Amino acid sequence: MGILGWIVLGALAGWVASIIVGTNRQQGLLRDILLGIGGAVVGGLVMNLIGGHGVTGINLPSFLVALGGAIVLLLLFGRKR
């Protein structure tokens, strides 16, 4: 997956995760993208550890992995305020 794919998947996953956790009004597009990319990395590592597939492209399973990772990141590090 190229850089554009990571940006698109990151933006979508970060945005949806911020809506689910309730931090959507506190962050902008750049933070959504970075959160989603970080979530894809974290989710992919966890999935690989348990024997599943991580992020393989722009598809629903990859989106769900990135979304789960982004939610975990928001819950762990997003409550500093």
N, C-alpha and C positions, 0 to 999 in steps of 0.2 A: 504494500500500500504506500502510495506516495505522500508527500507532504500535504498536498491539497486534501487528500482523503483523511489524513489525521486531523486537519483543521476542521473539516466538515463534521466528522464523527465527534470530535472533541466539543465543538460548539453545540451540537444537538444534545449530546449526553450531559454536558455541563449545565446547559439551560434547563433541561428536564429535571436533573438532580437538584438544582437550586430551587425549582418550583416545589418539588416534593419535600425538601427539608425546610423551606420557608425563608431562604436567603436571597431570593430573586431580586428584591428591590435594593439590596446592598451591594450588588456586583454588576459589572458591565460585561460587554461582549468578550473582551480580552480575558477577563478572569474566568468566564464560562468556558472559553476555548482551552485555557491552561488547565482548568479543573477537569474537563473531559479527557484531555490527553493524559493527564496524571492518573485519572480513573481508569483509563484503558490500560495503562502500564500496570497499575496495581491489580486490577481485575484479571489481566492476562497472566500475571505472575501467580496469582492464587489459583486460577483455573489450570495452569500448567502443573502446579504442585499437587492438585487433586486428580490429575490425569485427564482433564478436559482440554478443550481447545480454547486458546485465548482469542485475541482480536485477529481476524483473518481477512478483513476487508470491510467494505461498507455493506453490511447486511444486518438482519435482526439479531442473530446471536451475538455478533460483535458489539452491537449497540447495547444490548442488555448487559454484557460483561463490563463495558465502559461505564454504563449507568450505575451498576452496582459498585464499582470501584470509586466513582465520583461521589456517591452517597456516603460511602465509608470515609472518604477523605473529608467531606464536609462535616460529618458527625465528629470526627476526631480532631480536626483543626479549625473548623469554621465557627466555633463558639467562643472565640477569644474576647468578644465584645461584651 
